[in-house]
Amino acid sequence: MVKLIYGKAGSGKSTYLFEKIKDIIKENQKIYIITPEQFSFTAEKKLLEVLEEGATVKAEVLTFSRMAYRVISENGKQFKNIENFGKSMLVYDILDNSKKELKFLGKNLQNVELACRSITEFKKHNITVDRLSDVSKNVDDKYLKSKLEDMEIIYRKFQEFINDKFLDENDSLTYLANNLKNTESFNDSVIFIDEFVRIYSSRIFCYRRTYEKS
């Protein structure tokens, strides 16, 4: 079940949400409040103000990233995080070792930055290596085609290197989406999503996750 709460800024959407949490907590239901990283502290403070002492054990503030790492942990996976500096070093190494394959991109720092930025954008928009390959095959412009083919080589080798060893921060939400069904942590719970209004639209989502494994 999904409920959407609409309203303009300052109309009391978050107040309504926390009052709703106050009512649901009495049902002995586990509650999760998901907010952007920058609002998690504010949500935790508001939660303490609204709920009675001890009730916060049943309610927890999470970000999507923290939620993803919890699912990773429950699934028994152990990844090392790859930071921006590590990504740059890896891309530089790929460029250096792929000179004979690359038609357009060299190993200079400008191309390292371009490749890293492109990989980040691919991941954000769910563009896989195979999807990029399909796109490049259908491009007529020789300049663009060469650039896309080079990026396909770099992207593929990047993914092959980090696969099952490292976790790119841009992969965490994809992992969450693909593996949430394999975890029991959030079963039979009520999940509120708040404060994304500034990024998307004036609404708050609330749903009760009660699916059962077959």
Secondary structure, DSSP 8 states (H G I E B T S, - for coil): -EEEEE--TTSSHHHHHHHHHHHHGGGT-EEEEE--GGGHHHHHHHHHHHS-TTGGGSEEEE-HHHHHHHHHHHTT---EEE-HHHHHHHHHHHHHHTTTT-SS--SSHHHHHHHHHHHHHHHHTT--HHHHHHHHHT---HHHHHHHHHHHHHHHHHHHHHTTTEEEGGGHHHHHHHHGGG--TTTTEEEEE-S-TTTS-SEEEEEEE-----
